[in-house]
Amino acid sequence: MDRSHGGQAGDAGGDGTQMTATVIEARAVEKSFGQTPALRGANLTAKRGEILAIMGPSGSGKSTLLHCLAGILTPDQGEIWFGSARLDTRSEAQRSELRREKFGFVFQFGQLVPELTAAENVALPLLLNGARRNAALTEARQWFGRLGLDGLEHRRSGELSGGQAQRVALARGLVAGPELLFADEPTGSLDSVSGEHVMNLLTSAARERGTTVILVTHEPRVAAYADREVVVRDGKVASLTGVAP
Amino acid sequence: MIRLGLRLTVNGGREAVVRLILLVVAVGLGVGLLLTAVAGINAVNYQNDRYAWLNTTASSGSAHDPLWWLLRGDRYDGQLIGRVDVAPTGADSPVPPGLAHLPGPGQYYASPAMIRLLHSAPANRLAGRYPGHLAGTIGNQALPGPNSLVIIVGHTAAQLAATPGAVRASAISTFAPSSCDGKDCAISQGIKASGIDLIFSVVALAMLFPVLIFIATATRLSAARREQRFAAMRLAGATPRQVSLIAGVESTAAAVLGVALGFALFLLVRVPIASIPFTGTPFFPGDLTLSLPDVLIVALGVPLAAALAARFALRRVHISPLGVSRRVTPKPPSAWRILPVLAGLAELGFFVVHGRPRSTPGQIQAFLPGFLLVMVGLVVAGPWLTMAGARLMVRLTGRPGTLIAARRLADNPRAGFRAVSGLVLALFVTTVAVVLITTQNTKGSDPAYGPGTGSILVDQFADPSSSGSGRALVPSATLLAQLGGIDGVQGVMTVRSDGSRRLPASMFGNGGYLGMGVPAGLVSCAELGRFPELGRCPAGAAVVVFPAFPLWGADVSHLTWPAANVPDDRLASLPAFSVHAGTNGSLAAIEQARTLLETTYPNAASPATLGEQQTESNGRDAQYQQLADVVILASLAIAGCTLAASIAAGLADRKRPFSMLRLAGTPLTVLRRVVALESAVPLLVSAAVSIGIGFAASAMYATMQLERPMVAPDVVYYLITAGGILISLGIIAATMPLLNRITGPEVARNE
């Protein structure tokens, strides 16, 4: 696997020792939609500071696995552990609170609130956590320079290009300092140059802050930014690179 | 292509079906309301036409056998009875509608409701007034409504010719009250042309406008999805004309179903609506009918309008095989929009300062543009006010829910205001109507003789302020004794005529109203002593000067009348303007006294208590107030439906970002706050603004035209307005489960 895009597997956290503690774990997770099984005993572990890519063909269950890990869906069987706490048995309200405070999300498209400016979109997680408006906007604006978005603070989502909108979404996913960032096809709607730009920013920002990233993609070029890749096939997880799941 | 359009309409997935149902409901409500309004106006006209025969007056024609005719307004227990005394002079005398032939002497015909009343009331309280026996029933064609109390009493020509007020009529009138503006009509019942116009305007403006907005809002539901589908069809090779045809088929299908629903709704509500006395008298259900042109115009016009509207809506977007783009980006509304409403208020204010024009046409020319400017101005200024308020909220708020809601309102204030613009007009029109009616009622209902006068029955034989209104006569001592002997009658007072006496207007503190003073007669202090509500005598006086007729707008209970030097025996020999019978207020006492007076001294004016005269005077205004209450409730409910549809459309537009926010941990309460603020804030703010401006315009009009300060409406108005707003808020709250459902995790997965 090519790690030349800035992947530098094993560099996370500087010396790699931080990548020992398990942040999140799926144990024998099963999930069906009606009569259609999506996951059939999937196991997965992500370490602190790790960038983990989940690959697989369409319909293999990779997004379902990500949604189970993030507490968006609850598994029919099996367990999800976040640190030392079990996640899947918590109530929807508790899982929502956890997602708001500990997790960040970047999706393929359509995640920005169209009425809000780019800066307000980035500040939204801080406002939801009770930050004061001015403080939240000040914090949000710092990300614009870092992500090459200077001067776009007052634009609406409809006035941004696809790559710019994804960078704004990335800033929103990271602004509250989450322990875990879930990214579901974050470059799926972008051209290759914009996609590379977004992935470079995503991985460097995550490494800089020690944020664990779980990345769902079907593009090997995007997966190459990860420290480790796993593949989901027929609802089960198999290791491709790095430490076995 | 038409078949494909129909298939997409009814079989285009759940969203398409929901959209179709909402459109059908919206069009159905609109058509139902429109049909009810049209049928209502037809019913008012039919009802008016049935009053026409009562307008029969002395005719100058040279008919062979004229009819002796005397119309009187009789009363029983607060209900008005139309009494017509007739006597033919020959075989060719005209016959009123509803009768096969005229009643002979000693016979009378009565309406069904009157027959029931005659059977239920003791004879000495009612039937005793009508000489003879019941000979038949008056047909519906002579009755304004099913509960109309009408009686036609037969006499000999010689008898009726000797009765004061009787006239010779050569033909029965076909002159409906709707034609009475500016002309002399015999009766004050029915609705004049201006009244029908008012009803039509109120219904059209306050109810149909919100319904049209509801239809327009419903068409926006899932518009984006629909337009994307059209783009996909263009990619597959469909021509713009074919896309336009499919859009037209979809809209027309919904309109046809909506029209069918509307007719069904109309047929369902027809009988209950007929029983509501909007005009003071319920309608016969058969009067609430539609003419063939009415039916054709609605049945064909609404689907045609829907097809044209669909074509027009598509012209605003450019649908290409590569997607959909808006042709025009709406500009933010500018501040000049506030000018018309300010100009309207300034115009009304100008006449407050400088006084109103003297002539009636001048007054209409002065006030009408002012009110119209305010109404148009409210709709024109609405988007700008919405934008200004939303921008202020954006600046001030630190809460994410408020921020999203305020940004949305500030981005598209026209859409935000559109949902409540019908409500704004409805509230303005009804507030003005109710406030002015209340003020007018208060002006008219000032106690004529102070409190307690509802139990004083007055038989006014003659009114010296009006020529030709009866003649003064000397009441017999027997009558006065019989009157005083009725159980419950506590005193009898006779106002005697003695030359042309007058009381100075300054006595009543209302010089402008009473002008040159008040025509007066004489009363005995012994009799006046039993009527403390009517003032008192100076110490030692035996006879005082007293108004010849009841004074509207003057409380006389505190007045001391000037003494008159007239001996008692001379007083007793003088003819009387009126006889007052003071009762204990019981039905038995009032109606027995009335029956006695009517049978002893039949004349054009029937005895009435001061309370009854007052109630009848205010009756029409009370009917308009009732109509206004119905309009408020209906328009608020429709505005609530519009809001619900616009909420659903707004949620559909933002399904994905909202569901993304939710799965990123945003509490549902934050999203609920967004939805609630986007819809409830314009509702409440616009309600407050339109009610406030309605009060301001009414206050200026009351000062100018009614020459008195505005009087706030009673608690019913506030209860109905608050109730309607609560219903609207309830409808908004009912959309919250939709928010929960369409922002669930599966949306983020599948969209």
Interface residues (C-beta under 8 A of the other chain):
Chain A: S63 H67 A70 I72 L73 A93 S96 E97 L98 R99 R100 E101 F103 G104 F105 F107 G110 Q111 L112 V113 P114 E115 L116 E120 L124 P125 L127 L128 R132 R133
Chain B: T397 G398 R399 P400 L403 I404 R407 R408 D411 R654 R656 P657 F658 M660 L661 R662 L663 A664 G665 T666 P667 V670 P745 A748 R749 E751
